[in-house]
């Protein structure tokens, strides 16, 4: 995580609100550099912070089925939540051609289903890095991939 780190999420002083707003502005400013590369649906969800407090219903690592795609994987994160206008959504974040996946999860008393904060940024090699925190002790998941898309259920 670059912006939504444990330290930055636990501001405890009289300037906490200012720091929070500055952090959000910095992240969304960086995200906008790449937002035209997303589908319109995914762009809307990311630019409006719609995944915050979504429910993670499942995370699946799936191999591609075609022979020529052997050795390639996708990770599908099923989410449900509410748009800012209280309209429910349910769909899949599909990470194509995953090259790296890390999960730092404390599974003892672990409420898996809360997507707390996430970042989708590009690295210097042009890969998407999707980091997100799940709502328990700042457990973090990182997915590095060539493409990300959203599919409504």
N, C-alpha and C positions, 0 to 999 in steps of 0.2 A: 504494500500500500504506500502510495506517495502522499495522499492528502488525508484520508480518513484513518489515520493511525491512532493507536490507543492514547498516546499523549495528547494528540490534537482533539480527540473526542471527549477528553476529561478536563476541559478548561474549568478552573475553579476560582477565578478571580473576578474583579469587578468589570473586566474587559472581555469576559467570556463571549458575550453576544457579538461584539465587534470581531473577535478572532474567528468565531464560527462563520460569520458572514463573509469575512475575507477569505477563509479557506474554501467556502462554497464558490465564491466568485473566481478564485484561482483555478479550481477544478473545472468548472463549467467553461471557463475561457480556454483551457487546454482541450477539453472535449470538443468544443465547437470547431477547432482546427480540422478535425477528422469527421465531423458529423455527416457531411455529404456522402461519405462512403457507406453509410448505413441505409437500410430500407427506411421509408418514411415512418412506419409503425415503430421500429426500434429507435429511431432518432427521437421521436416524440417521447417515448418511455424514458430514454436516458436523459434527455435535456430537461425533463420536468421532474426528475427524481422519483418516478412512479414505482420503482422497485423497492424503495424504502419501506420496511415493515411488511413486505410480501411474505407469503408462506411458501417455503420450499417443500414441494410435494415429493420430489425425487431428483436424484442426480444419477445419470446412467452413462457409463463409458461403453461405447458401441463401436465395433469394427465395421468398416464399410463392407457391403456385401459383394460388390463387383470384384472380380479377380484382379483387374488392373489397379485396383485401389488397395491391394493387399498390403498390410503393414500400416495402414492409415486408420485413424480413429476420429470419432466425434464424441463430444460430451454434450448431453442434453440435460438442461436444468428445467424442470417443470415448476412453474410459479403460478400462484394466484394471489390477487390483491385487489386494491381499489385505486382507480384513477383519482386525481385530485378532486374531481367533481363527484366522487362517491359512486361511480359506475364500476361494477366489478369486472375484472378481466381474469382469464385463465389461459395460459399458453406455455410455449417452450422457447427457451433461449438455446439456440443450436450453435455450438462451437465446432467449426469444420477444420479438418486437418490439424488436430491437436498435436503439438510437439512437446508439451510439458504440462504436468498436473501435480499440484501439491495441496495437501489438506492437513492443516494443523488443528486437529480436533480432540478435545477432551471428551471422551464418550461416557464418562461417569456422570450420571444425572444431566444428560445432555438434551436440551430441548432443540432438536435439529431444525425445526421448521421455520425459524425466523431469519429472513434476509435483512440484516440490519443496514449496512452501508456497502456500496460497491463502487468500483472505479473501472472504467473501460478506457484504456489508453494504448497508444502504439509505442513499441520500443524502437530503438535505433535501427533494427533490422527489418522493420515493417510488419512485425507480428503484433497481433492484438494481445494485450494482457488484461484479463478480466480478474480482478481481485475482489473478493467480497467477504465481509464479516458476517458470521452467524451470531445470533444474539445470545451468546453465553461466553463469558470470559474471553472475549475478543478472538474466538476461533476464526481462522482465516482459510479461505480456499483460493487458489490461484490456478487459472487456466490460460495457457499460452497457445494461440492458434492462428490460422491464416484468415479466418472469416468468422463473423458472428451474425446471426440473424434471429428474428423473432417470428414465431408462427402461433397465431391465435388458435385455441382449441375449439 
